[in-house]
Amino acid sequence: MEERFFAAIIKCFFISFGVLTGGALFGSISAFLTGEPPISEMLNAAKRLRIWAIVAAIGGTFDAISTFQKGIFEDSTLELIKQILLIVSAMGGVKIGMLLISWITQGEV
């Protein structure tokens, strides 16, 4: 594996982490401004943002689907494995973000 791929894995992790934590933080600020409970809104917003954080980190769904298609139908297993690792990295960023938010809110994930 080349060095750029490892940089892409790290970027995927932190993009998904940032989308989840930033979205939950700003969602709780908006809940505070509208008079709703911000802590519970932070946890609810994080739960709703999980899949979108993964999609944002891998660069959209169409690129991932075309890479899967190339890996399956054109026997490019290395590209398929790289795409799977990018998705797993993004899922790791979401999981760490959810753990951080549940730690902050003292709630269950």
C-alpha positions in Angstrom: 0.0 0.0 0.0 1.2 3.4 -0.8 1.7 6.4 1.4 -1.2 8.4 -0.1 -3.6 5.6 0.8 -2.6 5.8 4.5 -3.2 9.6 4.3 -6.6 8.9 2.8 -7.4 6.5 5.7 -6.5 9.2 8.3 -8.5 11.8 6.4 -11.6 9.6 6.3 -11.3 8.9 10.0 -11.1 12.6 11.0 -13.6 13.8 8.5 -16.2 11.5 9.8 -15.2 12.3 13.4 -15.5 16.1 12.6 -18.8 15.8 10.9 -20.3 13.9 13.7 -18.9 16.0 16.6 -19.3 19.3 14.9 -22.9 18.6 13.8 -23.9 17.4 17.2 -22.2 20.5 18.9 -23.9 23.0 16.6 -27.2 21.1 16.9 -27.0 21.4 20.6 -26.4 25.2 20.3 -29.4 25.6 18.1 -31.5 23.6 20.6 -30.3 26.0 23.4 -31.3 29.0 21.3 -34.8 27.6 20.7 -35.3 26.6 24.3 -35.0 22.9 24.0 -32.6 20.7 26.2 -29.2 21.0 24.5 -27.6 17.9 26.1 -30.3 15.4 24.9 -30.3 17.1 21.5 -26.6 16.7 21.2 -26.9 12.9 21.6 -30.0 12.7 19.3 -28.2 14.8 16.6 -25.2 12.6 16.8 -27.3 9.5 16.4 -29.0 11.0 13.3 -25.7 12.1 11.8 -23.8 8.8 11.9 -24.5 7.6 8.4 -24.1 11.1 6.9 -20.7 11.4 8.5 -19.6 8.1 6.8 -20.9 9.2 3.5 -19.2 12.6 3.7 -15.9 10.9 4.7 -15.8 8.5 1.7 -16.7 11.3 -0.7 -20.2 10.4 -1.6 -21.9 7.2 -2.4 -21.5 7.1 -6.2 -17.7 6.9 -6.0 -17.9 4.1 -3.5 -20.4 2.2 -5.7 -18.3 2.6 -8.8 -15.2 1.4 -6.9 -17.1 -1.7 -5.7 -18.2 -2.3 -9.2 -14.7 -2.1 -10.5 -13.5 -4.4 -7.8 -16.1 -7.0 -8.4 -16.6 -7.0 -12.1 -13.1 -6.1 -13.3 -11.2 -8.2 -10.8 -9.5 -5.3 -9.1 -9.5 -6.7 -5.6 -6.9 -4.2 -4.4 -9.3 -1.3 -5.1 -12.1 -3.2 -3.4 -10.0 -3.8 -0.3 -8.9 -0.1 -0.2 -12.5 1.0 -0.4 -13.5 -1.3 2.4 -10.7 -0.1 4.5 -11.7 3.6 3.9 -15.3 2.8 5.0 -14.1 1.0 8.1 -11.8 3.9 8.9 -14.8 6.3 8.5 -16.9 4.0 10.8 -14.1 4.1 13.4 -14.2 7.9 13.3 -18.0 7.8 13.9 -17.6 5.3 16.7 -15.0 7.5 18.5 -17.1 10.6 18.0 -20.2 8.8 19.5 -18.1 7.7 22.4 -16.9 11.2 23.0 -20.4 12.6 22.8 -21.8 10.0 25.1 -19.0 10.7 27.5 -19.8 14.5 27.4 -23.6 13.9 27.7 -23.3 11.0 30.1 -25.8 9.1 28.0 -25.9 5.7 26.4 -24.8 5.2 22.8 
